[in-house]
Amino acid sequence: MFDVIIAGCGPTGATLAAELRLHDVRVLVLEKETEPVSFVRIVGLHIRSLELMAMRGLLERILEHGRQRPAGGLFAAITKPAPKGLDSAHAYVLGIPQPSIDHLLEEHAIELGAQVRRGCAVADFEQDDEGVTVELANGERLRSRYLVGCDGGRSTVRKLLGVGFPGEPSRSETLMGEMEAGVPQEEIAAKVAEIRETNKRFWLRSFGEGVYQVVVPVAGVSDRAEPATLEDFKQQLRTIAGTDFGVHSPRWLSRFGDATRLAERYRVGRVLLAGDAAHVHPPTGGQGLNLGVQDAFNLGWKLAAQIRGWAPETLLDTYQAERHPVAEDVLDNTRAQMELLSTEPGPQAVRRLLTELMDFDEVNRYLIEKITAIGIRYDFGAGPDLLGRRMRDIDVKQGHLYGLLHRGRGLLLDRTQRLTVGGWSDRVDYLADPTAVLDVPCVLLRPDGHVAWIGDDQQDLDDHLSRWFGKPAN
Ligand SMILES: Cc1cc2nc3c(=O)[nH]c(=O)nc-3n(C[C@H](O)[C@H](O)[C@H](O)COP(=O)(O)OP(=O)(O)OC[C@H]3O[C@@H](n4cnc5c(N)ncnc54)[C@H](O)[C@@H]3O)c2cc1C
């Protein structure tokens, strides 16, 4: 009997497993693939994800495998520098190959004690009042108290749950791959610059040593079951650029569509959905992996609380209440970005107008904060603007605030040095630090770093500790 079975060991499943292990939850991750996927595509880790990695002591390890670049040019690839003074200690994008980040997150989950079984596909399940019986493709049956589907866009768990996945089907495709080119770099750069004046979905980016990442849009949707071929790339390059640049020797080739869909519910009884299993959208702005990892940070401590027995009755349902609107917003901003990438004159005019508007710092800042997820404010009721937002990493007497969140517990930061976490001290840490750079007296942080309370009154604090962390231990 496990506490939680997670279907899928992608970035969402691995992150969730690690978050649950911080609270000693018995976790089994079932992954259908026998080996990690070696398919290389560089993904961008955005500011909020980098902050979350810092909050769990993982950032240094991750930085070694990626390349930092400025956080500008993210929205619809409109080339504007990031606004100055973004409110984060990690105000950059980390370009990192997805197999590297997948591997680091899985390794971290295993180090914390999660069991990962590869070559095990979830094929069916049944839930009852006490738990879930999960059936694997080989007929084996396993039992757990909860099941979380982190099994990607074609999620078996979501389909078996019967949860609707409304939205738009794929209408166009993009070919993406890495290959060598047979003409000089200057010639390619000049042609690419000319075409990108009007076609922003086309790209040949040099990786050095004659290797290019090639991105070419394809009108319509072909048979997705058929793997992309070099000839597909050549044909599209000739159509769009008038030359195939003599491309040859592909490292890998792939295609992806622009389906945009959101699960109607994130929870049915003891079964939950997270990551691509709950939402899919085109990769414009590079938000999918970030969104899934952030779902996992939101869900992990709540599900752990449920299993440990201290969760307030409604805590687990706040997962959907908080994360569904965030995904809705991401889907909408990708829809908007896709329009802005269109070669039609109307959208091109809107793009020019938005490009002008982004010269206003506030517009540029708003869009960057949206894409990098540092602008999220959960609805925790009326209160100061900081309430419901994530708190940036600030200096505290003991070093950095995020360094105090590695164990995935709540934290009371008390500048008055008068308050106490009392009977919640098994779930919530306390830090009396008058030196902290805070313009409010006290802040209660949830394990995901969001501000759950601001104030200076012990009774009010106790009420909020109960709201988020259940009954006191004594
Ligand atoms: C071209 C491209 C570029 C992208 N760039 C970015 C980017 O820059 N930034 C970003 O944030 N995102 C990006 N994304 C999106 C990102 O890759 C996905 O959002 C992310 O991988 C989702 O993670 P996940 O763990 O939810 O799902 P997945 O990564 O799909 O993992 C699901 C796992 O579940 C397993 N599985 C499936 N079915 C079962 C089953 N029945 N039983 C057990 N296991 C199962 C699968 O084998 C897989 O390992 C990009 C996507 C594409 C296509």
The ligand as an ORCA input file, in Angstrom:
! r2SCAN-3c Opt
* xyz 0 1
  C       8.964     21.961    -29.003
  C       8.606     22.160    -27.580
  C       9.280     23.124    -26.838
  C       8.939     23.331    -25.512
  N       9.589     24.302    -24.815
  C       9.235     24.556    -23.534
  C       9.893     25.576    -22.784
  O      10.785     26.277    -23.252
  N       9.494     25.784    -21.487
  C       8.486     25.045    -20.927
  O       8.145     25.292    -19.775
  N       7.874     24.056    -21.608
  C       8.213     23.791    -22.888
  N       7.594     22.790    -23.574
  C       6.526     22.005    -22.905
  C       7.086     20.895    -21.996
  O       7.930     20.048    -22.741
  C       5.931     20.118    -21.384
  O       4.952     21.014    -20.918
  C       6.396     19.246    -20.200
  O       7.209     18.195    -20.629
  C       5.201     18.679    -19.436
  O       5.662     17.892    -18.378
  P       4.757     16.735    -17.754
  O       5.603     16.052    -16.747
  O       3.464     17.321    -17.311
  O       4.413     15.775    -18.964
  P       5.419     14.929    -19.877
  O       6.740     15.598    -19.996
  O       4.671     14.626    -21.118
  O       5.648     13.603    -19.042
  C       4.627     12.631    -18.930
  C       5.269     11.289    -18.617
  O       4.235     10.339    -18.410
  C       4.595      9.128    -19.045
  N       3.351      8.381    -19.289
  C       2.425      8.609    -20.273
  N       1.411      7.749    -20.156
  C       1.679      6.959    -19.080
  C       1.004      5.893    -18.448
  N      -0.197      5.432    -18.891
  N       1.563      5.302    -17.361
  C       2.766      5.723    -16.895
  N       3.465      6.733    -17.476
  C       2.921      7.354    -18.536
  C       5.330      9.573    -20.285
  O       6.165      8.550    -20.783
  C       6.118     10.768    -19.761
  O       7.380     10.389    -19.256
  C       7.914     22.548    -24.912
  C       7.251     21.570    -25.643
  C       7.578     21.381    -26.975
  C       6.846     20.339    -27.752
*
